[in-house]
């Protein structure tokens, strides 16, 4: 039986480079090599593409050849630099396991659209919208889903309208992930410092009203209206806000948070969260997979937090844990995503 040739991309130029490597390591360990022939392509922080045998935290030491995707659709795959020339490698499907900028913002999706190679996950348009929290809020709010009150600051803008702010607020880069550059601000004196920190990651800044309630999430898998949802998870915070990917040893658990799967909520509330997540997924045009993060208030009110179109697959990541609680192993999840992509 012919094996499906899968190119798995990891690394990348964003602040989530290390998270992507860890996700790819977990993915590589779960692939059924009787069904698939995987090719691993690491992208350095500076943007160089290299083929390696397997992803690891020190993958660059063992990278063999420089590679690029051919924009020529007749080539349909990789150009591998060898002996002052290029060898062509046909690829059936790409799994772009890259988080954040140039991974979830439509950039890699645009390259793969040009190449004509099918790829796992959301398309260009939905990736662009979901990556920009302000755009996602606008689209979702217009469809009748509640979002936090917020202000946007861009380069050249004056200071925020502080008289409209009710503290605490969260200051965050509009187009970044894993809580990099995010700060909780409880008084006006600390606002400028938080804005400057967020500007290290993006020129577009979101100042968002804090929502009181618990953080919950829902993993969504599928295309169109044929959707599968994972078990809902729930984050309990001891202090601060959830930022496990920035902690020293996230594999051993979070320093300030506990994640419970399934969430400690009623069946009715769980179903409401899952239906809201599916609605948001469809509104934003998502495909393949996404993790929908929400706030659950004490009165049962549900408010959007954010949408991740290529969520982490690490041992401590929320998406695979929610899907595992719903009965999917990582290997089965990989199978389903590849099948979905090849059916489009």
PEUR-V185070 format. One record per backbone hydrogen bond with DSSP energy under -1.0 kcal/mol. CO is the residue of the C=O (numbers start at 1). NH is the residue of the N-H. E is the energy in kcal/mol with one decimal. If there is no record, write none. Layout:
co=CO nh=NH e=E
co=CO nh=NH e=E
//
This chain:
co=4 nh=37 e=-2.8
co=5 nh=92 e=-1.5
co=5 nh=93 e=-1.7
co=6 nh=39 e=-2.8
co=7 nh=95 e=-3.0
co=8 nh=41 e=-2.7
co=9 nh=97 e=-1.3
co=10 nh=43 e=-2.4
co=14 nh=17 e=-1.3
co=16 nh=20 e=-2.2
co=17 nh=21 e=-1.8
co=18 nh=22 e=-2.2
co=19 nh=23 e=-2.3
co=20 nh=24 e=-2.5
co=21 nh=25 e=-2.2
co=22 nh=26 e=-2.0
co=23 nh=27 e=-2.2
co=24 nh=28 e=-2.8
co=25 nh=29 e=-1.6
co=27 nh=30 e=-1.2
co=32 nh=35 e=-1.6
co=32 nh=36 e=-2.1
co=35 nh=4 e=-2.3
co=37 nh=6 e=-1.8
co=39 nh=8 e=-3.0
co=40 nh=52 e=-2.4
co=41 nh=10 e=-2.0
co=42 nh=50 e=-2.7
co=43 nh=12 e=-2.6
co=44 nh=47 e=-1.5
co=48 nh=44 e=-2.7
co=49 nh=67 e=-1.4
co=50 nh=42 e=-2.5
co=51 nh=64 e=-3.1
co=56 nh=59 e=-1.7
co=58 nh=61 e=-1.5
co=59 nh=62 e=-1.3
co=65 nh=51 e=-3.1
co=66 nh=81 e=-2.9
co=68 nh=79 e=-3.1
co=72 nh=75 e=-1.3
co=72 nh=76 e=-1.4
co=76 nh=91 e=-2.0
co=77 nh=70 e=-2.6
co=78 nh=89 e=-2.7
co=79 nh=68 e=-1.6
co=80 nh=87 e=-3.0
co=82 nh=85 e=-1.7
co=85 nh=82 e=-2.6
co=87 nh=80 e=-3.2
co=89 nh=78 e=-2.5
co=93 nh=7 e=-2.3
co=94 nh=120 e=-2.6
co=95 nh=9 e=-1.9
co=95 nh=97 e=-1.8
co=96 nh=98 e=-2.4
co=100 nh=103 e=-1.9
co=100 nh=104 e=-3.3
co=106 nh=110 e=-2.0
co=107 nh=111 e=-1.7
co=108 nh=112 e=-2.2
co=109 nh=113 e=-2.2
co=110 nh=114 e=-2.1
co=111 nh=115 e=-1.9
co=112 nh=116 e=-1.4
co=112 nh=117 e=-1.0
co=118 nh=94 e=-2.4
co=123 nh=127 e=-2.1
co=124 nh=128 e=-2.4
co=125 nh=129 e=-2.1
co=126 nh=130 e=-2.6
co=127 nh=131 e=-2.1
co=128 nh=132 e=-1.4
co=132 nh=136 e=-2.7
co=133 nh=137 e=-2.6
co=134 nh=138 e=-2.1
co=135 nh=139 e=-2.4
co=136 nh=140 e=-2.6
co=137 nh=141 e=-2.8
co=138 nh=142 e=-1.9
co=140 nh=145 e=-2.1
co=141 nh=144 e=-1.8
co=146 nh=304 e=-2.6
co=149 nh=209 e=-3.2
co=151 nh=207 e=-2.8
co=153 nh=205 e=-3.4
co=154 nh=157 e=-2.7
co=160 nh=162 e=-1.8
co=161 nh=164 e=-2.0
co=162 nh=165 e=-1.2
co=168 nh=210 e=-1.8
co=169 nh=185 e=-3.4
co=170 nh=208 e=-3.2
co=171 nh=183 e=-2.2
co=172 nh=206 e=-3.1
co=174 nh=133 e=-2.5
co=177 nh=180 e=-1.8
co=179 nh=182 e=-1.6
co=183 nh=171 e=-2.8
co=185 nh=169 e=-2.5
co=187 nh=190 e=-1.5
co=188 nh=191 e=-1.7
co=190 nh=194 e=-1.6
co=191 nh=195 e=-2.3
co=192 nh=196 e=-2.4
co=193 nh=197 e=-1.9
co=194 nh=198 e=-2.3
co=195 nh=199 e=-1.9
co=197 nh=200 e=-1.2
co=198 nh=201 e=-1.8
co=198 nh=202 e=-1.2
co=204 nh=174 e=-3.0
co=205 nh=153 e=-2.5
co=206 nh=172 e=-2.6
co=207 nh=151 e=-2.3
co=208 nh=170 e=-3.1
co=214 nh=296 e=-3.2
co=215 nh=235 e=-2.9
co=216 nh=294 e=-3.3
co=217 nh=233 e=-1.7
co=218 nh=292 e=-2.6
co=219 nh=230 e=-2.5
co=220 nh=290 e=-1.7
co=221 nh=228 e=-3.0
co=222 nh=288 e=-1.0
co=223 nh=226 e=-1.6
co=225 nh=227 e=-1.6
co=228 nh=221 e=-2.6
co=232 nh=263 e=-2.3
co=233 nh=217 e=-1.5
co=234 nh=260 e=-2.9
co=236 nh=258 e=-2.4
co=243 nh=246 e=-1.7
co=244 nh=247 e=-1.6
co=249 nh=252 e=-1.8
co=250 nh=253 e=-1.9
co=256 nh=238 e=-3.3
co=258 nh=236 e=-2.9
co=260 nh=234 e=-1.7
co=263 nh=265 e=-1.8
co=266 nh=270 e=-2.5
co=267 nh=271 e=-2.5
co=268 nh=272 e=-1.9
co=269 nh=273 e=-2.5
co=270 nh=274 e=-2.6
co=271 nh=275 e=-2.6
co=272 nh=276 e=-2.3
co=273 nh=277 e=-2.6
co=274 nh=278 e=-2.3
co=275 nh=279 e=-2.1
co=276 nh=280 e=-2.5
co=277 nh=281 e=-2.4
co=278 nh=282 e=-2.1
co=279 nh=283 e=-2.7
co=280 nh=284 e=-2.3
co=281 nh=286 e=-2.5
co=282 nh=285 e=-1.1
co=287 nh=289 e=-1.9
co=288 nh=222 e=-2.3
co=290 nh=220 e=-2.7
co=291 nh=308 e=-2.6
co=292 nh=218 e=-2.0
co=293 nh=305 e=-2.9
co=293 nh=306 e=-1.2
co=294 nh=216 e=-2.6
co=295 nh=303 e=-2.2
co=296 nh=214 e=-2.3
co=297 nh=300 e=-2.4
co=301 nh=297 e=-2.8
co=303 nh=295 e=-3.1
co=306 nh=293 e=-3.0
co=308 nh=291 e=-2.5
co=314 nh=317 e=-1.1
co=318 nh=322 e=-2.4
co=319 nh=323 e=-2.2
co=320 nh=324 e=-2.4
co=321 nh=325 e=-1.9
co=322 nh=231 e=-2.0
co=323 nh=328 e=-2.6
co=324 nh=327 e=-1.5
co=329 nh=333 e=-2.4
co=330 nh=334 e=-2.3
co=331 nh=335 e=-2.3
co=332 nh=336 e=-2.5
co=333 nh=337 e=-2.2
co=334 nh=338 e=-2.4
co=335 nh=339 e=-2.6
co=336 nh=340 e=-2.5
co=337 nh=341 e=-2.0
co=338 nh=342 e=-2.3
co=339 nh=343 e=-1.3
//
